[in-house]
Amino acid sequence: MPQTLRAPVSSELIIKKSRFIGCVQPMTDRASAQAVVDALWREHPGAAHVCWALLAGGQSAAVDDGEPSGTAGRPMLDVLRHQDLEGVLATVVRYFGGVKLGAGGLVRAYTDAVAQALLQAEKVAIQRMQTLRCTVPYPLEGLVRRMADTAGAELLEVDHGSLVRFTLQMPEADAAQFVSTLNESGQGRIGWLKPDEL
């Protein structure tokens, strides 16, 4: 089961006078990742490189930031994949120490910086959520609210029109049982909407 990180964690390595500051943190999209990288450049204006890797579904990325191609971003991304992580940003700030490390040395340095940070990171299982939408007559509003609360569903939206329309979110694993129980309790008077229906 994929995991993410509870909080950001950093590590620091010195390899042949070069300083590598690695950080891993939860991150869900590329725009947020780019904002973090931009902030790192402001925080470390004397750094030679800020390389990063984002593992976030279709928004994954690997950036070498001027290091030889394939020596930083891609190896960092591989470390995240090997750990079965999802929704994680790895960044490594490098201060050049005057000694070239070679391609193999760079790969080891960047992967070690990320791996060291991951050793200290607390991992948490990702819980897939499902959004449910239903309409009910007004007399059943209280029933739906109570059952949603009991099931641990989050009420995202409640609209009052000719019927009461609920938008709820809950763990995907619990959704089918919740729908079944609610249908039984509502005696067929609950209408379920598809996610794309308003």
C-alpha positions in Angstrom: 0.0 0.0 0.0 1.5 3.4 -1.0 2.5 5.7 1.8 3.3 9.4 2.2 5.1 11.3 4.9 3.6 12.9 7.9 6.0 15.9 8.0 9.1 17.3 6.3 12.5 15.9 7.3 16.0 17.1 6.4 19.5 15.6 6.4 22.9 16.9 5.5 25.9 15.2 4.0 29.4 16.5 3.3 31.1 14.6 0.4 34.5 15.7 -0.9 33.9 19.2 0.5 30.5 19.5 -1.3 27.5 20.0 1.1 24.3 18.2 0.2 21.1 19.3 2.1 18.4 16.7 1.5 14.7 17.2 2.4 11.7 15.0 1.9 8.2 16.2 2.5 4.5 15.5 1.6 3.5 17.2 -1.6 0.6 16.6 -4.0 1.2 18.7 -7.1 3.9 20.2 -9.3 3.0 23.8 -8.7 3.4 23.5 -5.0 6.7 21.6 -5.5 8.0 24.4 -7.7 7.1 26.9 -5.0 9.1 25.0 -2.5 12.1 24.8 -4.9 11.8 28.6 -5.5 11.8 29.2 -1.7 14.9 27.0 -1.4 16.7 29.2 -3.9 15.8 32.3 -1.9 17.0 30.5 1.3 20.2 29.3 -0.3 21.3 31.9 -2.8 24.9 30.6 -2.8 23.9 27.1 -3.7 25.2 25.6 -6.9 22.2 23.4 -7.6 18.7 22.7 -6.2 17.8 19.3 -7.6 14.4 17.8 -7.0 12.1 14.8 -7.6 8.3 14.7 -7.1 6.4 11.4 -7.0 2.7 12.4 -7.2 0.8 10.3 -9.8 0.5 12.1 -13.1 2.4 15.1 -11.8 5.7 13.4 -11.1 8.9 15.1 -12.1 12.7 14.8 -11.9 14.9 17.9 -12.3 18.7 17.8 -12.5 19.1 21.6 -12.3 22.3 21.8 -14.3 23.9 18.6 -13.0 24.9 16.1 -15.7 21.7 14.6 -17.1 20.4 11.6 -15.1 22.7 12.1 -12.1 20.3 13.8 -9.7 16.6 14.1 -10.3 16.0 10.6 -11.8 18.0 8.8 -9.1 16.2 10.7 -6.4 12.8 9.7 -8.0 14.0 6.1 -8.0 14.6 6.2 -4.2 11.1 7.5 -3.6 9.6 4.7 -5.9 11.7 2.0 -4.2 10.2 3.1 -0.8 6.6 2.8 -2.3 5.9 6.4 -1.6 3.3 8.7 -3.2 2.7 12.4 -2.9 6.3 13.1 -1.8 8.8 15.8 -2.8 12.5 15.2 -2.4 14.9 18.2 -2.7 18.7 18.4 -2.5 20.5 21.7 -2.2 24.2 21.3 -3.2 26.9 23.7 -2.3 29.9 22.9 -4.5 33.1 22.2 -2.6 35.5 22.5 -5.5 36.0 18.7 -6.1 34.2 17.1 -9.0 32.4 13.9 -8.0 31.9 12.3 -11.5 28.6 10.9 -12.7 28.6 7.9 -10.3 29.6 10.0 -7.3 26.8 12.5 -8.0 24.2 9.7 -8.3 25.4 8.3 -4.9 25.5 11.7 -3.3 22.0 12.7 -4.3 20.5 9.3 -3.6 22.2 9.1 -0.2 21.0 12.6 0.8 17.4 11.6 0.0 17.8 8.1 1.7 19.2 9.7 4.9 16.2 12.0 5.1 13.8 9.2 4.5 15.4 7.2 7.4 14.2 9.8 9.8 10.8 10.4 8.2 7.6 9.0 9.6 5.6 7.3 6.9 1.8 7.1 6.9 -0.5 4.9 4.8 -2.5 6.8 2.1 -6.2 6.4 2.6 -8.1 6.7 -0.7 -11.2 8.7 -0.3 -14.5 8.5 -2.2 -17.0 11.3 -2.7 -20.7 10.3 -2.6 -23.7 12.4 -3.6 -27.3 11.6 -2.7 -30.7 13.2 -2.6 -33.2 12.5 0.2 -36.7 13.8 1.2 -36.6 16.2 4.1 -37.8 13.7 6.7 -34.7 11.6 6.0 -32.2 14.4 6.5 -31.5 13.6 10.2 -31.1 9.9 9.4 -28.4 10.7 6.7 -26.6 13.1 9.0 -26.5 10.6 11.9 -25.4 7.7 9.7 -22.7 9.8 8.0 -21.4 10.8 11.5 -21.4 7.3 12.7 -19.6 6.0 9.6 -17.0 8.8 9.9 -18.0 10.4 6.6 -17.2 14.1 6.2 -20.1 16.3 5.1 -18.7 18.4 2.3 -21.9 20.1 1.2 -25.7 20.1 2.0 -28.1 21.8 -0.3 -31.8 22.3 0.5 -34.1 22.4 -2.6 -37.1 20.3 -3.4 -35.0 17.5 -1.9 -31.9 17.6 0.4 -28.7 16.9 -1.5 -25.7 15.7 0.4 -22.1 15.5 -0.8 -20.0 13.3 1.5 -16.5 12.0 1.6 -15.3 8.9 3.3 -12.6 6.2 3.0 -13.1 4.2 -0.2 -13.0 0.9 1.6 -16.1 1.9 3.7 -18.2 3.5 1.0 -20.0 0.4 -0.4 -21.1 -0.7 3.0 -22.3 2.8 3.9 -24.3 3.1 0.7 -25.9 -0.4 1.3 -26.8 0.4 5.0 -28.2 3.8 4.1 -30.3 2.4 1.2 -31.7 -0.2 3.6 -32.5 2.4 6.3 -34.0 4.8 3.8 -36.3 2.1 2.4 -35.6 3.0 -1.2 -36.2 6.8 -0.9 -32.5 7.8 -1.3 -31.3 8.7 -4.8 -27.6 8.4 -5.6 -26.0 10.7 -8.0 -23.0 9.9 -10.2 -19.9 12.1 -9.5 -20.4 14.1 -12.6 -24.0 14.9 -11.9 -24.9 18.2 -10.2 
